[in-house]
Amino acid sequence: MDYSRKGVVQRRRQLNSYGDKIVRKVLLLAVKLVLAGIIAVFICLAAGGIGLFKSILAGTPVIHISDIIANGQATIVYDAMGNEFDHYVGKDANRIEVTWDGIPRQLALAFVASEDERFYEHNGIDYRGMARALYWFIRSKGDETQGASTITQQLLKNTIFVDWTEEGDNMIKKLKRKIQEQYLAIEVTKSTTKDEVLLRYLNAINMGQNTLGVESASQRYFGKSAIELNLSECAVLASITQNPSYYNPIKHPENNVKRRKNCLDKMLELGFITQEEYDEAIADTDDVYDRIQYHDTYIAEADTQEGNYFSDSLYSDVLDDLINIAGYDKSQAEHMITSGGLRIQSTMDPYIQAIVDEEFANPENFKFNDKYMLNYALTIFDEEGNPHNFSKENMITWFKTTYGYSKYKLLYSSTENA
């Protein structure tokens, strides 16, 4: 570089030359245009995103807490003494709704520990849970996923968005549904207590074995009401719902037992249970699944018996009353009985009915003009190995030919005569 007086003057002339000024202005203008284009694109995308987001929210159904209920409940039939003796259950209706009086607190907390440990802290969406799920998804390169849906979101899936979960939905539809689900989860949390959300969730969830809600599940797996469950049994039920088939305690107890252990560990960590309660539940691990298998065997044996004809007749009577008195058509009446959650008080006396059933099952009470038939089948092979078959028809023909019994049919009045 020439820093002499002459060199400086020459350099100044070069900088001030007209051509160089034009080039610099053009370059500066180009940079400004590029920046303006980038900003314009960003603004358009942002505006489009905001518009799309608003349109998605505009299509979100307006709901109240009273709308968030599971559809379909089993109808319960009681005898004259007030004892429950039968259910009428339609498709997706094996649910018995209960209030907090029918749910032990440990059962509710087991679901919180297993499904949504920050349920009482977040606003309907667990951002920490979402971040954790994303972290594990990236770390496993898509091979491992963790659920990030809160109990509030799961409740909405099981009630409001029940028809929007087809497997064939594309990514756009799924994203739209997810945004609406999260928006509603926040709105529901604003206007509803956590316990109310949790109660409706416990009455709505799929618990496998064609059972919906914790009361039906308790009766299906343990043969008793949910309020009678102990901590060990509560943990079993809370471990089902993430995947009702894979964690089914009847078909896959080995899977359920692992998730049950995690549930109890988390309950202890969160202070929901004491160390003594934890140890007692862990000690019951083998016995609790034996009780489930025993009750399942009992149900299977009961199902092999013939249906109760009193219950069948009662069903017909109620159906007729709904049609002829209440004004329902047949389809509506059948749906009401099998999915309407009716409570039917019948006139059946269990003690008299037991006597009738016993006498009806006694074959000695049904001795009429019984007939006994002889059966005959024989195959003879000749010297060449060809088979020749003889049957009761051949015997009848022989009797008719030999003795002239024109109406002979191999029927006798007793086994001795035969």
Residue, then its C-alpha position, 0 to 999 in steps of 0.5 A: m500500500d502506497y501511503s505517500r501523498k501521491g498514493v493517497v490522492q490516487r486512492r481517493r480518486q478511485l473511491n470517488s469514481y462514478g463507476d465504483k459508486i454505482v456498483r456499491k449502490v447496486l450491491l447495497l440495493a440488492v442486499k436490501l431487497v434480499l433482506a426485505g424479501i426474507i422479512a416479507v416471506f417471514i411475515c407471510l408465513a407468520a400471518g398464514g400460520i396465525g390464520l391457519f391456527k385461528s381457523i383451526l381454533a374456530g372449528t373447535p367444538v364449544i364444550h362444557i364439562s357436562d358434555i365431557i361424558a362417556n357414551g353408553q352404560a350397561t343396564i343393571v338388573y336387581d332382584a326383589m331383595g335389591n341384589e344385582f344379578d344381571h347386566y344388559v350390555g351393548k357394544d361399547a357400553n360395558r361401563i358402570e358410572v360411579t361417583w367419588d364415593g365409589i372410588p378409593r383415593q389410592l386408585a385415583l392417585a395410582f392413575v395420576a402416578s402412572e399416566d400424568e404425575r404433574f396432573y395437579e400442577h399443569n394447565g391441561i398440557d404438560y410441556r415438560g412431558m412433551a419435551r421429555a417425549l421429544y427427547w426420547f424420540i430423538r435419542s432413539k432415532g424414532d424407535e422409542t416413543q413416550g406418551a405426552s398426553t395428559i389425563t385431561q387430553q386423554l379424557l377429551k380423546n375418549t369423549i369429544f374426539v372419539d370419532w376423530t381417531e381413524e388410523g387412516d388420517n393424514m398428518i395434517k388432520k392429526l396436527k389439526r386434531k392435536i391443536q384443538e385437543q390441547y386448546l380444549a384441555i386448557e379451556v377445560t382446566k380453566s373452568t373445571t376442578k382437577d378432581e372433576v376431570l379425573l372422575r370423568y376420566l376414571n369413568a371413561i377409560n378403556m380397561g380391556q376385556n370389553t370393560l370401560g371405566v374403573e368400576s366395570a374393570s374392578q368387577r371384571y378382574f376382581g369380582k368386586s366394586a372399585i371401592e373395595l380394591n386394595l392398593s395392590e389391585c389399584a396398581v394393577l388397574a392403573s397399569i392397563t390403560q396405556n395399552p389395554s391389550y399389551y398390559n392385560p392382566i389376564k392375557h399378559p400378566e408378565n407385562n402388567v407386573k412390570r408396569r405395576k411395579n413402576c406405578l407403585d415406585k412412582m406413587l412412593e416417590l410422589g408421596f402418595i403412599t408410605q413405605e409400609e403401604y408400598d412394601e405390602a403391595i409389592a409382597d402381594t405381587d404373585d397373589v394378586y394375579d392368582r386372584i385375577q386368574y381365579h375370578d376369570t375362571y369363575i366367569a368362564e364357568a358361569d358363561t357355560q351355563e344356560g341363560n337365565y330365562f327369568s332375565d330373558s323374559l324380563y328383557s322382553d317385557v321391558l322392551d315391550d313397555l318401552i315400545n308400547i308405553a314410552g313410544y320408542d321404536k324397536s331399535q331405540a328401545e334395544h339401545m336404551i336397554t343395552s346402552g342406556g344405563l338403566r336400573i331395573q328393579s325386578t320381582m324375582d325372589p332369589y330364594i324361590q328362584a334357586i329352588v325352581d332352578e334346582e328342580f328344573a335341572n333335575p332330570e328325574n322331574f322330566k320322565f315322559n314317554d322316552k324312546y331309545m334307539l339302537n345304532y349300528a355301523l359295521t365295515i367288512f373287507d372281502e378277500e380282495g380287500n374291498p370294503h362293504n358297509f352295513s348300518k342301522e338302515n341295513m338292520i331295519t331292512w333285515f328285520k322288515t324282511t325277516y319278521g315283517y315289521s313294516k314300521y320297525k325303526l329300532l326304537y325301544s321303550s327302555t335300554e333293557n328292551a333294546 
